[in-house]
Structures are given as structure tokens and as C-alpha cells.
């Protein structure tokens, strides 16, 4: 609503967006894929086709979590229809020698590898950050290897499904919640909001198909796209409690047209849910930059 009705949220009529919010096939509101191979590349192709059929010739795209990878792939597959790309979970290729050399050198000489002083604590101490990541990504390993095992169990237990999902809302919003008896959930969300998220999966029976998306990702070629260059104007917003942080300088190697990068003061993985005002304002700021650049070229 902050994008489609900005005048009620401190914005102006000039900031009005028409928002198309597709549900990834296999997630809640969209039908499950009927055959193997439906990965993030396939999802990007579906979204491109959707926008074409809706009559949009040129548009902005935005995403977080899987959405950040899907929208990025959309910009790679058909940049001619993408006016600008905004993501709130930046990622970069991290399995090469160059990456690990940057990490090692940056711990001692951060400026040599482009890590700004205000970014240092989001990347280092790397050992501690990496251990935290390992602790929080056990779910990814099982979903990427045996999704049906846990999927069928959760489909059979509403309490189990709620526990599985709400734990992520707790820790991924702020890792400090790990030490709270109640997980700190109601500090950020209402019970109705949280239960709505759980019920979307429960009533549609899509938790298993949503988990298969992870297996398809690593079985296919979606991760290879992280090494590919995005040429469209790009904006990024990074939140301090996101699962990981990619410094601005490291993002530029695969996003040469990065014109906007924001270090958010607060917030975690579920940015659009937890901090909608911050995210909406950042999207508006990015779009204005792109529109100004386009006008200056005319």
C-alpha cells in the first residue's frame, strides 16, 4: 500500500506505482509445478511472460530472498524490458579463489578490497559470521537434498509447520531473538500476521513444493547466474540483520550499473514485512534516480 497509495503514507501522487506481485509457483497462491526442473530461471521466464501478457513493455522489478535471484535473472534474460532492478538481498559469487582472497585481505586491510568502514562490522569477524550462517542454514541443506522428507511431515502437522516457519521469523528478523524465551516475535509482528503466513502454506498444502524449489536451485543452473553481469540500472538495500552482507564494491563486479546502494539502519531478512516504510522509501529514491538519469539522456 505504501507504493500504490503513497499519499496516505507521507508520499506524493508522483510516487504512485502499479504493483504486480506474483506468487512463485509452488508457494501458496500459485499452482505447484507439475514436472522436475522448475528452478529460479524457470520462475524468471514465467514472470517475464506474465508481464508481457499483462501488456507491460517496460517496468521496474524488485525482490528479496528468492525474489532477489529471480528478478536478477529476469534482468539478465531480457534487459530490454527492465527499466531498473532493485533488490534487498544482494548476493555475489562466493566459490572462487578471488572471493576468499578478498575476504582474507579485507579482514586486515578492508579499504584495499573496497570494504567501507561502515560496512566492516557487517562482514567481520568473518569466522563468527560464517559460524552464525552455518547455524541458520541447516534448513537449506535438508530442503536442497531431501525436501519431501520434512515436507510431508509438516504437511501433516499444523503445529510443526508453525514451529518451522515462526522460528525463521524470529531469528532472521534479529539473531538476538535466539536468546529470548518467546523468540521476540511480537516485538515486530502481530499474531494475526504471523498466523496468516503459516495458514497460507497450511491451507494450500504448498510447504513441500516450496521446499523443492531449493533442490531445483542447486540441481539446475540458477546459481551459475550469480557470475553473470547485470547491465540494467540497479539499486540495492542491505539490512543489518540479513543472513549475510555483500559490500557495495563487491557487488559492482557483476552490477556495473549499480547507481544506488543503501545501508539500512535497522531490519532483517523480512524487510518488506518488518520495515515496509524503509523499503518503500528506498525503492522510490532508486526509481527517481533512474528517471532523472533517463531524462538527462533525452
PyMOL commands that set and color helices and strands:
alter all, ss='L'
color gray80, all
select helices_A, chain A and resi 6-9+13-15+40-53+66-77+79-81+97-108+110-113+117-123+126-136+138-145+147-155+158-173+175-179+185-187+191-204+207-219+222-227+248-251+271-274+276-297
alter helices_A, ss='H'
color red, helices_A
select strands_A, chain A and resi 59-63+82-87+234-238+258-263
alter strands_A, ss='S'
color yellow, strands_A
deselect
rebuild
show_as cartoon
